[in-house]
């Protein structure tokens, strides 16, 4: 039963956490501390302060899973966290492969290229000015 709870809790986090790892922190805290009581508030703070670099939600899922249910718990919680992204990306890839030859699709992708280049350039300039 704990494995199902871990999977479903981190599935919710993976499905509804938009904006990166720091945006997911309130969702993780809500599930792990408030809803299930798997960690105390101080343990959650320690988890965040000692987190290794990388995806915060996945690191949190792995840590909580291993603490609550061992190695298999870590696997189940991490799987729950990444499942929504895998499904969405697979669906988008399928749609692209199916409709890639439509002129409307090509027009949309061509229109997005300058925006993507501008976003990458903006990030690069921000990093350069900070450094």
N, C-alpha and C positions, 0 to 999 in steps of 0.2 A: 504494500500500500504506500509506503514511503517513497518508493521509486516513481509511482504514478504521480504523487504530489510534487515531487521534485521536477519531473518532466513537465507537468502542466503549469507549474509556477514559472519556470524559466521559459516555457513556450509563450506565456503571456508577456513576459519581459521582452523576449525576442520579437514578438509581433507588434508590440505597442511602443517600443523605445526608438523614437526617431530623433536624430540630431547627435548621435554619437554616445560614447560611454558616459560622459558626465550628465547627459540628459536622462540616461537610464538609471542613475543612482537613486532617485526617489522611488522608482518602480521596484528596484531591487530591495531597497529598504522596506518598502511596503509589504512585499511578499515574505522576505526573510525574517525581518524583525517583528513587524506588526501582525501580519496575517497568521504566520505559522510559529513564530517564536523560536526559530531555529538558532538565531544568534541574539545576544543582548545588544542594546544600543552601543555599549562600549566595545563589544567584540566586532560589531559592524564598522565602527570607527577605526579600530585596529586593522581590519581587513582593508579598508580604503587606504589607510596611511602606509601599509606595507605591501601594497599591490605591485606586482612586477609590471614593467612596461608592456603595453599591448592592449588588446580589446578588453575594456573593463568588464563588460557584461559576461564575456566568456571566462575571464579569470575569476570573476565572482561566482559564476555557476560551478566552475571546477572546484574552487575552494569550499563553497558551501556543501556541494555534493559529497566531497571526500570527508568533510567533517561530520556530516549527518549520516551517511550511509556507505562510507568506504569508497574504494576504487570504482565499483560499479555505479555507485551513487554519483560520483564525479562524471562518469561517462553519460549517464542518463540526463543529468542536469545540463551538461554541455550540449548534448544532442537536442534537448528541448530548446535551448537558446539559439542554436543555429538553424533549426528546421524551418522556421518561417522565411528566413533569408534565402535558404536553398530553394524552397518552393517558388518564391517570387522570382528569383533570378532564372530558374528553369522555365517558368511560364513566360517571362519576357523573352528569353532566348528562343523558345518555341514560336512565339508570335512573330519575332523578327524573321526567323527562318521561313515562316509561312508567307509573310507579307513583304519581304525585303525587295521584291521586284516591282511593287506598286510605285507609281510615280509620286503619290502623296507621301509615302514613307520616305522616299529619297529626298523629297523636298523638305520634310521635317528634319531629317538628319543633316542635310546640307545647311539648313538654317541654324541648327544647334552648334555647328562647328566653331563659328566665331565666338559664341558665348563661352564654350568650353575653353578655348584658347585664352580668352580674357580672364576667366577664373583662375586658370593655372598661372598666367602671368601675374595676376594680382597677388596670389599666394607667394610666388617667387619674390616679387618686389617687397612684400611685407617681411619676408624672412631676411632679405638682403638689408633692408633698412634697420631691422632689429639687430642683425649681426654687426 
